[in-house]
Amino acid sequence: MRLGSRLIAVVAAAILGAAAQAAQTAGEHSAQHLEACSHNAWGYLTFSKYHFGTTNMCSEPITIWFMLKTGRIMHQDVAPRGVFDTGLAKGDFDEAVWAAAVCPQGRQPRPTVSVANWDVILRSQYECALAP
């Protein structure tokens, strides 16, 4: 009887160890967004022909995805202190209706930036997964 209990304990430990390893591996493949790197800097950039955009205020490179409600999406890698320029001037779009996702460079939003995921992106309820 002791052998049976010991065997069950060994099997249970192996299963729990595998589950913990899987959870750790999954965590390595996702990261939190970095919206704070650009949050306070969005607007019409005087040094960029007054185009709408932002500056990366962090010390690490990021990728920004910018989406208009019409479904037009643009994205760009932005170096630390670098500029994300949408190319959109005043009057080119409804500046009250846009969403953006910001991830560490080399990662992408999950779920993806799309009109179907508009509310999720707008509410910052996405994570940043390793790019394939």
C-alpha positions as protocol buffer text, in pm:
chain_id: "A"
residue {
  index: 1
  type: MET
  ca { x: 0 y: 0 z: 0 }
}
residue {
  index: 2
  type: ARG
  ca { x: 284 y: 240 z: 78 }
}
residue {
  index: 3
  type: LEU
  ca { x: 433 y: 181 z: -268 }
}
residue {
  index: 4
  type: GLY
  ca { x: 99 y: 272 z: -431 }
}
residue {
  index: 5
  type: SER
  ca { x: 72 y: 596 z: -233 }
}
residue {
  index: 6
  type: ARG
  ca { x: 432 y: 681 z: -311 }
}
residue {
  index: 7
  type: LEU
  ca { x: 376 y: 615 z: -682 }
}
residue {
  index: 8
  type: ILE
  ca { x: 69 y: 840 z: -684 }
}
residue {
  index: 9
  type: ALA
  ca { x: 268 y: 1114 z: -512 }
}
residue {
  index: 10
  type: VAL
  ca { x: 549 y: 1087 z: -769 }
}
residue {
  index: 11
  type: VAL
  ca { x: 305 y: 1097 z: -1061 }
}
residue {
  index: 12
  type: ALA
  ca { x: 117 y: 1391 z: -912 }
}
residue {
  index: 13
  type: ALA
  ca { x: 444 y: 1582 z: -860 }
}
residue {
  index: 14
  type: ALA
  ca { x: 544 y: 1516 z: -1221 }
}
residue {
  index: 15
  type: ILE
  ca { x: 208 y: 1641 z: -1350 }
}
residue {
  index: 16
  type: LEU
  ca { x: 220 y: 1953 z: -1133 }
}
residue {
  index: 17
  type: GLY
  ca { x: 580 y: 2019 z: -1239 }
}
residue {
  index: 18
  type: ALA
  ca { x: 485 y: 1993 z: -1608 }
}
residue {
  index: 19
  type: ALA
  ca { x: 189 y: 2226 z: -1555 }
}
residue {
  index: 20
  type: ALA
  ca { x: 410 y: 2482 z: -1378 }
}
residue {
  index: 21
  type: GLN
  ca { x: 668 y: 2463 z: -1659 }
}
residue {
  index: 22
  type: ALA
  ca { x: 393 y: 2516 z: -1921 }
}
residue {
  index: 23
  type: ALA
  ca { x: 260 y: 2818 z: -1732 }
}
residue {
  index: 24
  type: GLN
  ca { x: 611 y: 2966 z: -1705 }
}
residue {
  index: 25
  type: THR
  ca { x: 675 y: 2911 z: -2076 }
}
residue {
  index: 26
  type: ALA
  ca { x: 341 y: 3075 z: -2165 }
}
residue {
  index: 27
  type: GLY
  ca { x: 435 y: 3375 z: -1949 }
}
residue {
  index: 28
  type: GLU
  ca { x: 764 y: 3413 z: -2134 }
}
residue {
  index: 29
  type: HIS
  ca { x: 571 y: 3447 z: -2460 }
}
residue {
  index: 30
  type: SER
  ca { x: 357 y: 3740 z: -2348 }
}
residue {
  index: 31
  type: ALA
  ca { x: 421 y: 4075 z: -2185 }
}
residue {
  index: 32
  type: GLN
  ca { x: 221 y: 4374 z: -2071 }
}
residue {
  index: 33
  type: HIS
  ca { x: 160 y: 4657 z: -2312 }
}
residue {
  index: 34
  type: LEU
  ca { x: 372 y: 4972 z: -2295 }
}
residue {
  index: 35
  type: GLU
  ca { x: 107 y: 5239 z: -2349 }
}
residue {
  index: 36
  type: ALA
  ca { x: 267 y: 5446 z: -2075 }
}
residue {
  index: 37
  type: CYS
  ca { x: 559 y: 5504 z: -2314 }
}
residue {
  index: 38
  type: SER
  ca { x: 338 y: 5718 z: -2538 }
}
residue {
  index: 39
  type: HIS
  ca { x: 23 y: 5796 z: -2340 }
}
residue {
  index: 40
  type: ASN
  ca { x: 91 y: 6158 z: -2248 }
}
residue {
  index: 41
  type: ALA
  ca { x: 261 y: 6247 z: -2577 }
}
residue {
  index: 42
  type: TRP
  ca { x: -18 y: 6198 z: -2837 }
}
residue {
  index: 43
  type: GLY
  ca { x: -114 y: 6505 z: -3034 }
}
residue {
  index: 44
  type: TYR
  ca { x: -24 y: 6721 z: -3334 }
}
residue {
  index: 45
  type: LEU
  ca { x: 353 y: 6730 z: -3347 }
}
residue {
  index: 46
  type: THR
  ca { x: 491 y: 7077 z: -3421 }
}
residue {
  index: 47
  type: PHE
  ca { x: 824 y: 6932 z: -3531 }
}
residue {
  index: 48
  type: SER
  ca { x: 654 y: 6690 z: -3772 }
}
residue {
  index: 49
  type: LYS
  ca { x: 446 y: 6913 z: -4002 }
}
residue {
  index: 50
  type: TYR
  ca { x: 172 y: 6914 z: -3737 }
}
residue {
  index: 51
  type: HIS
  ca { x: 90 y: 6551 z: -3809 }
}
residue {
  index: 52
  type: PHE
  ca { x: -88 y: 6352 z: -3539 }
}
residue {
  index: 53
  type: GLY
  ca { x: 148 y: 6121 z: -3353 }
}
residue {
  index: 54
  type: THR
  ca { x: 345 y: 6059 z: -3039 }
}
residue {
  index: 55
  type: THR
  ca { x: 694 y: 6019 z: -2897 }
}
residue {
  index: 56
  type: ASN
  ca { x: 836 y: 5708 z: -2730 }
}
residue {
  index: 57
  type: MET
  ca { x: 907 y: 5835 z: -2379 }
}
residue {
  index: 58
  type: CYS
  ca { x: 1067 y: 5505 z: -2267 }
}
residue {
  index: 59
  type: SER
  ca { x: 1425 y: 5384 z: -2280 }
}
residue {
  index: 60
  type: GLU
  ca { x: 1340 y: 5074 z: -2484 }
}
residue {
  index: 61
  type: PRO
  ca { x: 1223 y: 5041 z: -2845 }
}
residue {
  index: 62
  type: ILE
  ca { x: 851 y: 4989 z: -2895 }
}
residue {
  index: 63
  type: THR
  ca { x: 611 y: 4914 z: -3178 }
}
residue {
  index: 64
  type: ILE
  ca { x: 294 y: 5120 z: -3210 }
}
residue {
  index: 65
  type: TRP
  ca { x: -20 y: 5012 z: -3393 }
}
residue {
  index: 66
  type: PHE
  ca { x: -256 y: 5301 z: -3469 }
}
residue {
  index: 67
  type: MET
  ca { x: -610 y: 5231 z: -3590 }
}
residue {
  index: 68
  type: LEU
  ca { x: -885 y: 5457 z: -3715 }
}
residue {
  index: 69
  type: LYS
  ca { x: -1247 y: 5349 z: -3663 }
}
residue {
  index: 70
  type: THR
  ca { x: -1267 y: 5307 z: -4044 }
}
residue {
  index: 71
  type: GLY
  ca { x: -1028 y: 5012 z: -4012 }
}
residue {
  index: 72
  type: ARG
  ca { x: -717 y: 5185 z: -4146 }
}
residue {
  index: 73
  type: ILE
  ca { x: -421 y: 5054 z: -3946 }
}
residue {
  index: 74
  type: MET
  ca { x: -61 y: 5170 z: -3945 }
}
residue {
  index: 75
  type: HIS
  ca { x: 225 y: 5046 z: -3732 }
}
residue {
  index: 76
  type: GLN
  ca { x: 586 y: 5138 z: -3683 }
}
residue {
  index: 77
  type: ASP
  ca { x: 884 y: 5051 z: -3466 }
}
residue {
  index: 78
  type: VAL
  ca { x: 987 y: 5353 z: -3259 }
}
residue {
  index: 79
  type: ALA
  ca { x: 1328 y: 5394 z: -3096 }
}
residue {
  index: 80
  type: PRO
  ca { x: 1361 y: 5550 z: -2748 }
}
residue {
  index: 81
  type: ARG
  ca { x: 1275 y: 5922 z: -2781 }
}
residue {
  index: 82
  type: GLY
  ca { x: 1177 y: 5847 z: -3142 }
}
residue {
  index: 83
  type: VAL
  ca { x: 862 y: 5974 z: -3311 }
}
residue {
  index: 84
  type: PHE
  ca { x: 556 y: 5790 z: -3441 }
}
residue {
  index: 85
  type: ASP
  ca { x: 408 y: 6007 z: -3717 }
}
residue {
  index: 86
  type: THR
  ca { x: 71 y: 5898 z: -3857 }
}
residue {
  index: 87
  type: GLY
  ca { x: 103 y: 6139 z: -4148 }
}
residue {
  index: 88
  type: LEU
  ca { x: -246 y: 6265 z: -4062 }
}
residue {
  index: 89
  type: ALA
  ca { x: -301 y: 6638 z: -4037 }
}
residue {
  index: 90
  type: LYS
  ca { x: -588 y: 6819 z: -3869 }
}
residue {
  index: 91
  type: GLY
  ca { x: -904 y: 6746 z: -4065 }
}
residue {
  index: 92
  type: ASP
  ca { x: -771 y: 6419 z: -4210 }
}
residue {
  index: 93
  type: PHE
  ca { x: -956 y: 6210 z: -3948 }
}
residue {
  index: 94
  type: ASP
  ca { x: -1188 y: 6235 z: -3649 }
}
residue {
  index: 95
  type: GLU
  ca { x: -929 y: 6278 z: -3377 }
}
residue {
  index: 96
  type: ALA
  ca { x: -1175 y: 6160 z: -3113 }
}
residue {
  index: 97
  type: VAL
  ca { x: -1212 y: 5816 z: -3277 }
}
residue {
  index: 98
  type: TRP
  ca { x: -887 y: 5620 z: -3284 }
}
residue {
  index: 99
  type: ALA
  ca { x: -718 y: 5346 z: -3086 }
}
residue {
  index: 100
  type: ALA
  ca { x: -358 y: 5243 z: -3038 }
}
residue {
  index: 101
  type: ALA
  ca { x: -167 y: 4945 z: -2906 }
}
residue {
  index: 102
  type: VAL
  ca { x: 192 y: 4970 z: -2786 }
}
residue {
  index: 103
  type: CYS
  ca { x: 418 y: 4670 z: -2734 }
}
residue {
  index: 104
  type: PRO
  ca { x: 788 y: 4610 z: -2678 }
}
residue {
  index: 105
  type: GLN
  ca { x: 959 y: 4585 z: -3017 }
}
residue {
  index: 106
  type: GLY
  ca { x: 947 y: 4224 z: -3139 }
}
residue {
  index: 107
  type: ARG
  ca { x: 605 y: 4162 z: -2986 }
}
residue {
  index: 108
  type: GLN
  ca { x: 255 y: 4220 z: -3120 }
}
residue {
  index: 109
  type: PRO
  ca { x: -86 y: 4278 z: -2963 }
}
residue {
  index: 110
  type: ARG
  ca { x: -300 y: 3978 z: -2879 }
}
residue {
  index: 111
  type: PRO
  ca { x: -576 y: 3996 z: -2984 }
}
residue {
  index: 112
  type: THR
  ca { x: -463 y: 4164 z: -3303 }
}
residue {
  index: 113
  type: VAL
  ca { x: -544 y: 4526 z: -3381 }
}
residue {
  index: 114
  type: SER
  ca { x: -859 y: 4518 z: -3594 }
}
residue {
  index: 115
  type: VAL
  ca { x: -1204 y: 4672 z: -3608 }
}
residue {
  index: 116
  type: ALA
  ca { x: -1341 y: 4346 z: -3466 }
}
residue {
  index: 117
  type: ASN
  ca { x: -1119 y: 4397 z: -3158 }
}
residue {
  index: 118
  type: TRP
  ca { x: -1177 y: 4775 z: -3136 }
}
residue {
  index: 119
  type: ASP
  ca { x: -1321 y: 4774 z: -2782 }
}
residue {
  index: 120
  type: VAL
  ca { x: -1053 y: 4541 z: -2645 }
}
residue {
  index: 121
  type: ILE
  ca { x: -773 y: 4758 z: -2786 }
}
residue {
  index: 122
  type: LEU
  ca { x: -943 y: 5082 z: -2681 }
}
residue {
  index: 123
  type: ARG
  ca { x: -978 y: 4954 z: -2322 }
}
residue {
  index: 124
  type: SER
  ca { x: -613 y: 4835 z: -2320 }
}
residue {
  index: 125
  type: GLN
  ca { x: -721 y: 4475 z: -2258 }
}
residue {
  index: 126
  type: TYR
  ca { x: -456 y: 4314 z: -2474 }
}
residue {
  index: 127
  type: GLU
  ca { x: -120 y: 4157 z: -2410 }
}
residue {
  index: 128
  type: CYS
  ca { x: 195 y: 4163 z: -2618 }
}
residue {
  index: 129
  type: ALA
  ca { x: 292 y: 3825 z: -2761 }
}
residue {
  index: 130
  type: LEU
  ca { x: 616 y: 3728 z: -2930 }
}
residue {
  index: 131
  type: ALA
  ca { x: 595 y: 3801 z: -3300 }
}
residue {
  index: 132
  type: PRO
  ca { x: 604 y: 3489 z: -3517 }
}
